[in-house]
Amino acid sequence: MSFVQKTLHLPAYPRGFHLITRQIERELADELAKIRVGVLYAFIQHTSASLSLNENADPTVRQDFESHFNRMVPENAPYRHDDEGPDDMPAHLKAALLGHAVTVPITAGRLNLGTWQGIYLGEHRNHGGPRTVVVTVWGE
């Protein structure tokens, strides 16, 4: 069994949900190719952004995610933690609801995602800046 860990530096994305599957696959192409059966674990090192798996084909799904989460966790509510602006605490709550990591099986050197699945970066801040994702791959 082999283990590989890489830190990916994502550029700043605008607020919303963004597919990052291809970027992960590109940056780990050599490592994935060596795995017959294994696991990819991706962990975001931030408290105001998230990772999740969902629909990868229709961009309106990502738009609906953003609008729904904005209604569910509104800005300008009476939050105590608001030092960094009205999107600060809502970003933390959205990240907690969606999660900080995804786990994907690897089969025959490829991510074994469903036909319509992709890895999302949820950027919950208006100006979140670059994000860091630690990806660990293991298998045989």
C-alpha positions in Angstrom: 0.0 0.0 0.0 1.3 3.5 -0.8 0.4 6.9 0.6 0.8 10.2 -1.1 -0.1 13.6 0.2 -0.2 16.9 -1.7 -1.2 20.4 -0.9 -3.2 22.1 -3.6 -3.4 25.9 -3.8 -6.7 27.0 -5.4 -7.0 30.5 -6.8 -9.5 32.9 -5.3 -13.0 32.1 -6.6 -16.0 34.3 -6.4 -18.7 33.5 -3.8 -20.6 30.4 -4.9 -20.1 26.7 -5.7 -17.3 25.7 -8.1 -16.4 22.4 -9.6 -12.8 21.5 -8.8 -12.8 17.8 -9.8 -10.7 18.3 -13.0 -8.1 20.4 -11.1 -7.7 17.7 -8.5 -7.4 15.1 -11.2 -4.8 17.1 -13.1 -2.7 17.8 -10.1 -2.7 14.2 -9.0 -2.7 12.5 -12.4 0.6 10.6 -11.8 -0.4 9.5 -8.3 -3.9 8.3 -9.3 -2.5 6.4 -12.3 -0.5 4.1 -9.9 -3.6 3.1 -7.8 -5.6 0.0 -8.7 -7.9 0.3 -5.8 -7.8 3.0 -3.2 -9.1 6.2 -1.7 -8.7 10.0 -2.2 -9.4 12.2 0.8 -9.6 15.9 0.2 -9.6 18.3 3.2 -9.9 22.1 3.0 -7.9 24.1 5.5 -10.4 26.9 6.0 -13.5 27.5 8.2 -15.4 29.7 5.7 -15.3 27.4 2.7 -16.4 23.8 2.2 -16.0 20.7 0.0 -18.9 18.5 -1.1 -20.0 16.1 -3.8 -22.9 16.8 -6.1 -24.2 17.4 -9.6 -21.5 18.1 -12.1 -23.4 18.8 -15.3 -26.0 21.4 -14.9 -24.7 24.8 -13.6 -28.1 25.8 -12.3 -27.6 23.2 -9.5 -24.7 25.3 -8.2 -26.8 28.5 -8.5 -29.6 26.8 -6.6 -27.2 25.7 -3.9 -26.0 29.3 -3.5 -29.5 30.8 -3.4 -30.8 28.2 -1.0 -27.9 28.5 1.5 -28.2 32.3 1.4 -31.9 31.9 2.4 -31.1 29.2 5.0 -28.2 31.1 6.5 -28.8 34.8 5.9 -26.4 37.7 6.3 -27.2 40.5 8.7 -28.8 38.3 11.2 -28.0 39.1 14.8 -24.7 37.2 14.9 -22.2 37.9 17.6 -19.2 37.0 15.4 -19.2 39.7 12.8 -15.8 41.4 13.0 -15.0 40.6 9.3 -18.3 41.7 7.8 -21.8 40.5 7.3 -20.7 37.4 5.3 -18.3 36.2 8.1 -20.5 34.1 10.4 -22.8 32.9 7.7 -19.7 31.6 5.9 -18.7 29.6 9.0 -22.2 28.2 9.4 -22.4 27.1 5.7 -19.0 25.5 5.9 -20.1 23.6 9.0 -23.3 22.4 7.3 -21.6 21.2 4.2 -18.3 19.9 5.6 -14.6 20.3 5.3 -13.8 17.1 3.4 -14.8 14.6 0.8 -13.7 10.9 0.3 -13.8 9.4 -3.1 -12.9 5.8 -4.1 -10.2 5.2 -6.7 -10.6 2.4 -9.2 -8.1 1.5 -11.9 -6.3 4.9 -11.6 -9.4 7.1 -11.8 -11.7 8.7 -9.3 -14.7 6.4 -9.1 -17.4 9.2 -9.1 -20.9 8.6 -10.3 -21.8 9.8 -13.8 -23.2 13.1 -12.6 -20.9 13.7 -9.5 -18.3 16.3 -9.1 -16.3 17.8 -6.2 -17.5 21.3 -5.3 -15.6 24.0 -3.6 -18.2 26.1 -1.7 -16.8 29.6 -1.4 -19.0 31.3 1.2 -17.2 34.6 1.5 -17.6 37.6 -0.8 -13.7 37.8 -1.0 -12.4 34.6 0.4 -9.1 34.6 -1.3 -7.0 31.6 -2.3 -7.8 28.3 -0.7 -5.7 25.4 0.4 -6.8 21.8 0.0 -4.7 18.9 1.4 -5.3 15.7 -0.7 -4.2 12.3 0.6 -4.3 9.3 -1.8 -3.7 5.8 -0.6 -4.1 2.4 -2.1 -2.4 -0.4 -4.0 
